[in-house]
Amino acid sequence: MQRRTTEAPCDPIFVERWSPRSFDTTPISAEQMKILLEASRWAPSAMNEQPWFFLVALSEEDRNLFKQCLVQENLIWAANAGALVLVLKRIHYTKTGTPNPTAEFDTGLATMSLILQAEKLGLATHPMGGFHREITIEKLGVDVTQYEPICFIAIGHRAPPEQLPERFRDREFPKGRKPQCEISQYGKFKP
Ligand SMILES: Cc1cc2nc3c(=O)[nH]c(=O)nc-3n(C[C@H](O)[C@H](O)[C@H](O)COP(=O)(O)O)c2cc1C
């Protein structure tokens, strides 16, 4: 079991965020989503390329469409979330047309900004790599010559674990982390 104790006093927002599965059906407003997207805009990126792209489902019609892209194991709990977002990366630099090797990294940075802004608004998020790539491309009209889908994010209001199917309930808690010594070293790499 990885531990939840902190090793240094970082801002609590990093430690207190976690990804629940239990969401209630309260909608996410267009104003809230605009704030989340605004936070993502200001992330750093190589050459200031900003290679991220977010496809947002807020309306019931759009959420029903996006739900068809999720694997069953995610759909079961993500179906309630007020918003579903598909995170994509732009594969090539817009200026040169050459492959952008850090596009996914940059998109991750922008996504974390969106996630932490959601926390600040009292919303919860849960990223999902479990989706059907081909169905997503077809249903959401992704131009794969330009974009690659990376993950979906469920965004919504937390609900009690009791409303989840039983097998998900005991996973509804903040997870621990590896110690700093397993993820960092000072100086030359020491295997
Ligand atoms: C790229 C990515 C893909 C993920 N895919 C899934 C997924 O398909 N289903 C799921 O339940 N959780 C998924 N997660 C959530 C992780 O399991 C979770 O972030 C991790 O266990 C740490 O827990 P925490 O976010 O609550 O701190 C994903 C997270 C990331 C960043």
PDBQT file of the ligand as one rigid body, heavy atoms in Angstrom, charges set to zero:
ROOT
HETATM    1  C1  LIG A 201      -4.041   8.965 -18.624  1.00  0.00    +0.000 C 
HETATM    2  C2  LIG A 201      -4.878   8.338 -17.521  1.00  0.00    +0.000 A 
HETATM    3  C3  LIG A 201      -5.738   7.316 -17.827  1.00  0.00    +0.000 A 
HETATM    4  C4  LIG A 201      -6.559   6.765 -16.838  1.00  0.00    +0.000 A 
HETATM    5  N1  LIG A 201      -7.470   5.810 -17.192  1.00  0.00    +0.000 NA
HETATM    6  C5  LIG A 201      -8.372   5.388 -16.285  1.00  0.00    +0.000 A 
HETATM    7  C6  LIG A 201      -9.438   4.542 -16.675  1.00  0.00    +0.000 A 
HETATM    8  O1  LIG A 201      -9.601   4.176 -17.852  1.00  0.00    +0.000 OA
HETATM    9  N2  LIG A 201     -10.330   4.160 -15.728  1.00  0.00    +0.000 N 
HETATM   10  C7  LIG A 201     -10.214   4.538 -14.418  1.00  0.00    +0.000 A 
HETATM   11  O2  LIG A 201     -11.062   4.165 -13.608  1.00  0.00    +0.000 OA
HETATM   12  N3  LIG A 201      -9.217   5.378 -14.024  1.00  0.00    +0.000 NA
HETATM   13  C8  LIG A 201      -8.304   5.817 -14.915  1.00  0.00    +0.000 A 
HETATM   14  N4  LIG A 201      -7.321   6.702 -14.544  1.00  0.00    +0.000 N 
HETATM   15  C9  LIG A 201      -7.260   7.182 -13.149  1.00  0.00    +0.000 C 
HETATM   16  C10 LIG A 201      -6.056   6.628 -12.411  1.00  0.00    +0.000 C 
HETATM   17  O3  LIG A 201      -6.269   5.274 -12.092  1.00  0.00    +0.000 OA
HETATM   18  C11 LIG A 201      -5.812   7.483 -11.140  1.00  0.00    +0.000 C 
HETATM   19  O4  LIG A 201      -5.494   8.797 -11.525  1.00  0.00    +0.000 OA
HETATM   20  C12 LIG A 201      -4.684   6.910 -10.296  1.00  0.00    +0.000 C 
HETATM   21  O5  LIG A 201      -5.041   5.669  -9.743  1.00  0.00    +0.000 OA
HETATM   22  C13 LIG A 201      -4.322   7.850  -9.144  1.00  0.00    +0.000 C 
HETATM   23  O6  LIG A 201      -5.466   8.114  -8.380  1.00  0.00    +0.000 OA
HETATM   24  P1  LIG A 201      -5.966   9.597  -8.096  1.00  0.00    +0.000 P 
HETATM   25  O7  LIG A 201      -6.166  10.287  -9.422  1.00  0.00    +0.000 OA
HETATM   26  O8  LIG A 201      -7.262   9.392  -7.346  1.00  0.00    +0.000 OA
HETATM   27  O9  LIG A 201      -4.907  10.263  -7.265  1.00  0.00    +0.000 OA
HETATM   28  C14 LIG A 201      -6.472   7.246 -15.498  1.00  0.00    +0.000 A 
HETATM   29  C15 LIG A 201      -5.585   8.288 -15.193  1.00  0.00    +0.000 A 
HETATM   30  C16 LIG A 201      -4.803   8.835 -16.193  1.00  0.00    +0.000 A 
HETATM   31  C17 LIG A 201      -3.886   9.992 -15.842  1.00  0.00    +0.000 C 
ENDROOT
TORSDOF 0
